[in-house]
């Protein structure tokens, strides 16, 4: 997804390329006897990379109609699965134009979702942003079980505006998901994504 960072021109076209990686958080808990002789539960965590999500190349295109409205599409791949979808955003600005908040909706091949994009301009070139979102999908659609999977994502990203037409972004997110169609029904993930966005202002008529 493109970062919710305003462009120098209110209307125009954004084209972005990105690549990311996913880490699987695993917890191992067991009851052990402590030095004082008392029994207690001790847990350790580790971060691994699941074999089916090693690399996530992605492409997104969005059309900015004004400072408030944006529509676009995104597609991404991994080693054995891919998806694509459409999204729309409605933005609202603070009086200082440094703070941006909006509403985000998406409709994809595997899921539908919604979120709240937030962005704050540290300087004219540096922005910090997030897009908390929740999504669900009918992987195996039946009338009594329409949503076989759901996902909650809490990202934090930074973007640097190198020029009026080029934006570089990095984003890390914590993800919780459950998928009853898979062997592993619940999992926690950490995702990292890097993207470069080319921004073309709308042609004046």
QUIQUISUL-V519016 format. One record per pair of residues at least 24 apart in sequence whose C-alpha atoms are under 7 Angstrom apart, sorted by the first residue. I is the first residue (numbers start at 0). J is the second residue. If there is no record, write none. Layout:
i=I j=J
i=I j=J
//
This chain:
i=0 j=59
i=0 j=73
i=1 j=59
i=3 j=116
i=3 j=117
i=3 j=118
i=3 j=128
i=4 j=118
i=4 j=126
i=7 j=163
i=8 j=200
i=9 j=63
i=9 j=65
i=9 j=66
i=10 j=63
i=10 j=64
i=10 j=65
i=10 j=66
i=10 j=200
i=10 j=201
i=11 j=62
i=11 j=63
i=11 j=64
i=11 j=199
i=11 j=200
i=11 j=201
i=12 j=61
i=12 j=62
i=12 j=63
i=12 j=198
i=12 j=199
i=12 j=200
i=12 j=201
i=13 j=60
i=13 j=61
i=13 j=62
i=13 j=196
i=13 j=197
i=13 j=198
i=13 j=199
i=14 j=59
i=14 j=60
i=14 j=61
i=14 j=196
i=14 j=197
i=14 j=198
i=15 j=58
i=15 j=59
i=15 j=60
i=15 j=194
i=15 j=195
i=15 j=196
i=15 j=197
i=16 j=57
i=16 j=58
i=16 j=59
i=16 j=194
i=16 j=195
i=16 j=196
i=17 j=56
i=17 j=57
i=17 j=58
i=17 j=192
i=17 j=193
i=17 j=194
i=17 j=195
i=18 j=54
i=18 j=55
i=18 j=56
i=18 j=57
i=18 j=192
i=18 j=193
i=18 j=194
i=19 j=54
i=19 j=55
i=19 j=56
i=19 j=191
i=19 j=192
i=19 j=193
i=20 j=53
i=20 j=54
i=20 j=55
i=20 j=190
i=20 j=191
i=20 j=192
i=21 j=48
i=21 j=52
i=21 j=53
i=21 j=188
i=21 j=189
i=21 j=190
i=21 j=191
i=22 j=46
i=22 j=47
i=22 j=48
i=22 j=49
i=22 j=188
i=22 j=189
i=22 j=190
i=23 j=47
i=23 j=48
i=23 j=49
i=23 j=187
i=23 j=188
i=23 j=189
i=24 j=187
i=24 j=188
i=51 j=77
i=51 j=78
i=51 j=79
i=52 j=77
i=52 j=78
i=53 j=77
i=53 j=78
i=67 j=91
i=82 j=108
i=82 j=109
i=83 j=107
i=83 j=108
i=84 j=108
i=109 j=136
i=109 j=137
i=109 j=138
i=110 j=134
i=110 j=135
i=110 j=136
i=110 j=137
i=111 j=135
i=111 j=136
i=124 j=159
i=124 j=160
i=125 j=158
i=125 j=159
i=125 j=160
i=126 j=157
i=126 j=158
i=126 j=159
i=127 j=156
i=127 j=157
i=127 j=158
i=128 j=155
i=128 j=156
i=128 j=157
i=129 j=154
i=129 j=155
i=129 j=156
i=130 j=154
i=147 j=178
i=147 j=179
i=147 j=180
i=148 j=177
i=148 j=178
i=148 j=179
i=149 j=176
i=149 j=177
i=149 j=178
i=150 j=175
i=150 j=176
i=150 j=177
i=151 j=175
i=151 j=176
i=164 j=197
i=164 j=198
i=164 j=199
i=165 j=196
i=165 j=197
i=165 j=198
i=166 j=195
i=166 j=196
i=166 j=197
i=167 j=194
i=167 j=195
i=167 j=196
i=168 j=193
i=168 j=194
i=168 j=195
i=169 j=193
i=169 j=194
//
